[in-house]
C-alpha cells in the first residue's frame, strides 16, 4: 500500500446488493451488484481519479471473488482486504417507482470480525486521510475498537480524519450511534451530518448554528450539514458558515446514497488541494449528477462528466 501512495483509506463493509425494478412480491429475478455506504464513497473517489484503499473483511461464501474484483475494476486498492469463513452481508432492494423496499441481512457477517489488528500505524502514517462511518462501529466490539484506535493513531500522526454517523434506524440504535460518535469526535477533523437524520435524531438539535458550535467546541475543524429542509449543504469552517444549494435538485430521480457520494466528492477535493468551500461546491455537483440516474453506485459520475457540469 505504501508504495502506491494511497491518499485515502476507508474502513467499511461491502455488501452484496440484489435488486429488482419491481416490487419484491412480484419480481421473479434479482440483479446482483455490490454496495454499502462506505463502498459508495470509495467508488465516488475512485471515479473522480482519487487514490483510495478499502479496508474490510470478506467472507468465503461464493461472493468474495465478485466483491474484490468489482472493487478492483473501480480502481480501488484492495491490498488491505482479508477473507474469513463468515458470510457476506446482503441487502435486497426494490426500485419500484411507487414503492421502495429494502431488506438487510447483516448478522454475523465477515466484517464483524474487523479488528485493530487489520491496520498498522505505519499504514496510517502513509495516507492523507482516514474515513469511516458509524455503521462500521455498529458491527461489533472489535470493529468499534478498530475505528477508535485507528482515528487516535491518525490524529497523533497528523493524518486527517473524516466521519459520518450515517444513522439508520432500520438497523442502528440512536443511543449507541451517538455514543460511537462521541468516543471518536476528539480525533475527528471532518464530520458529515444529515440535519434530520443525525443532528435531530441523535442530538435533538435542528439549529445549524448550534450544531456547528457544538462540534467546533469539540475540536472538529470542518462540519458539513446536509439539509433537505433548506435544499443544500452548510459548511462550518474557522468560525464561518457557508451554504451551497443542491445541484440541479429539480432533475433528481433517485437520491439513494447521494449523501455518501457527496462525502466522496468532498474528500477527493480536500485531499487534492481544494479549499473547504470549493470542496463543498464540487461535491454538490458530484452528488447532484448521481441523483439524475437510477442506482446508488451505477449512477456515480466520472470526473469528465463532473467537469462538464461544474
N, C-alpha and C positions, 0 to 999 in steps of 0.2 A: 504493500500500500504506500509506504513512504516514497518509493522510487517513482510512483506515478503522479506525485504531487497533487493528491486529492485535496480539494478546498473544503468540502462539506461532508461530514459524516452524519448519517441519520440512523437512529435506533428505532426499530419498529417491528411490526408483524405483517407479513404478506399473507393475504387471504385469497382463497380461490373464490372467484365470482361465477355463479351460474345465473344467467339472466334470461328473461323472456319479454317479448314485446307485448304480450297479452297478459291477462290475469293468470295467476298460478293455477287456479282451478281449471281453467280452460286450455292451458298450454300443454302440448304433447312433447315438445322438445325444449331444451335449455342450452343456451350458448355459453361456452366456457371462456373465462378470461381470468385476470388476476386483479387484485385491488387492495384497499386498505388506506387509511388516512395518510400515514407516513409514506407509503409507496407512491401515492398520488403526488405528494410533494416532491419526492425524489425524481419522478418522471418529468415533472414540470421543470425542474432544474436542469436535468439532462437534455431535454428538448431545446432549451434555450442556449445550450452549449456549455453549461457548467460541469465541473468535475465533482462527482458525488459518489460516495460509497455507502452501501446499505448493510447495516449490522442486524442480523436476525438469526433465528434457528428455524430450519425447515424439516418437516417430517418425511420419513421414507415411506410414504403411503401411496406412491404411484404418481403424485403430483410434483415431487421435488424437482425433477429434471425440467418440467414445464415452467415452474416458478423461476428457477435460476436462469434458464435460457431466455425467458421473457424479459427479465431484468437486464441481462447482458445485451439483448437486442436493442434495448433503450440506451445503451452505453452507460449503464450504471455498474460501478465496480462491485463485484460480489466476493472479493477475497476474504471478507470478514464473516461470511455466512457459513454456519456449521449445520450439519444434519444430525438428527437423532431418531429414535424409534417411535416418537409420538405422532399423532395425526396433525395435518394442517388445518388451520381454521378455515371456515367457509361461510359465505352468505349467499342467499338466493334472493334475487330481486326481480320484481315485476315492473316493467316500464310502461304499462298501460297508461294512456293519457288521462283517463278519468279516475284511475285508482292505482296508487303506487303502494306496493307491498314489499317488505324486506324482512327476511328471517336470518338470524345469526346462529352459527354453530361454533362456539368458541371455548368449550370446556376441555381442559387438559390438552391443550394444543402444544405443538412443538415450541412455540415462542414463550410459553410459560416457563421453560427451562433456561431462559436467558439469565445470566448472572454476571457479576463483576469480573469473573474470570475470562469473559469473552472480549474484553478490551484492555489494552495496556496503556500506561501513562505515556510511553514513547509514541504510541499510535496517536494519542490525543495531541501531543506536542507538535505533530507534523501536519495538522489541519488548521484551517482558518476559523471554522465554525462547527459546533455540535448542536444538533436539533433532535427533539423528540416531543412526544405528547403524553397527556395524562392516560391515554388508552394503554400505553406500554406499562405504566406503573400499575395499572389495574389488573394486569395479567397474573402476577404472583408476587410473593415477598421478595424473591431473588431478582426479579426484573425491576422492582421498585428500588432495591438497593443499587442495581446497576445504574439506573438513572441518577440517583442521588450522588453516588460516588464519582461517576464519570463527569457530572456537572461540577462537582467540587474540584476534581483534578484539572478540568478545563479552566476554571476560574483562577486556580493557582498558577497556571501556565500562560495566562493572558490570552486564552483562546475564547472567542465569542461563543456565547450560548444562546439558544433560542428555544422557546417553549410555547405550546398551545395546549391548554387543558382539554380542549375538544370534548367537553362534557356531552354525553349522550345518555339520556335517561333510559334508553332501551336495554343497556347492559352495564351502566355505571351508576354508582351511588353518589349523590351530590355531596354528602358529608365527607366521604372518602376522597373524592376528586379535589375538594378544597384543601384537604389535608396533604394530598400529593403535591399540590402547587406550593403550599406554604413551606414545605420542607426543602424545596429547591429554589425558592424565589430569591434568596440571598446570593445564589450563584448564577442568576439569570440576567442576561443583558437585554434580550428582546423578548417581549411577550405578546402573543396574539390572543385577542379575546373577542368573542361574539357578545354584543351588548345584551341581547335577550337570553342567549343560551348559556353564557358563562357569568357575566357580571351580575345579572339579575338573579339567576338561579343559585349561584354559588355564594355571592356576597350581598345580595339584596340591595344592589346599588344600580340605579338607572341614570345617574348623572355622570356625564362624560368627565366633567371637571373633577368630581370626587374620586372617580376610578383612577384617573391619571395621577392625582395627588397621592392616593393610597399606594400605588406601585412605585411611584418616584421615591416616596419616603422609604420604601423597602430596598431601594438601590437599583431598580430596573432602569436601564438607560433609555430604551425605546418601548413605548406602549402603543400598540395598534389595536384599535377597536373597530369592529365591523358592525355597522348599524343599518339594519334593513328599515328601521323607522325613518332614518334620515337619508337612506339610499346612497350610502357611501362609507368611506373609511376615515377615521380620525387617527392622527399620529401625534403622540406626545413625546417631545424630544427637547432636552435642555430648557425645560420650563415653558416651552411654547407648544400650542396645539394647532395643527393644520388639518384641513379637510379636503378630501378628493372624492368626487362622485363616482358611483359605479359606472363603468364604461358601457355605453350603449345598452343600458338595462332594459330598454323597451324592446330589444331584439332577443332577450333571453328566453330560451325554451326549455332549458334543463339546468338548474342550479346545483345539481348533485356534486358535492365535493369542491365547489367553487372556492370555498374558504381555504382548503388545502392547496389548491392551485395558486391562489393569491400568495400564500406563505412561500411557495416555491419561487415565484417571481420576485418576491421581496428579498429572500435570502440570496438568490442569484445576484441581484443588483447590489446588495450590500457588500458581498464578497468580491465584486468586480469593480469597486471604486465609486459607485453612485452614492450621492448623499441620501440620507433617510427620506427626505421629501421626494426626491426623484425616484427612489426605490418604490415608494408608495404609488406614485403615478404610473410607473412602469408596470408594477404588479396588478394594478387595476385594469390595465389593458389586457394583460395575460389572462386574468380571471374572466374578464368580460367576454373575450373571444371564446373561451372554453364553454361558456353558458349558451352560446349560439348554436350548439350542436348537441346531439344525444350521446351519453356515455361519459362517465367520470374521467377515465383515462384516455379513451379513444379520441375525445374532442380537445385534448390539451394541445395548444398551438405550438409550432416551432418558431424559432427566432425570426425567420424570414417573414412569416405572417404577422408577427408582432410589430416588426419594424415598418411594415407596410401600413399599419393602422395606428402607430404611435403618434 
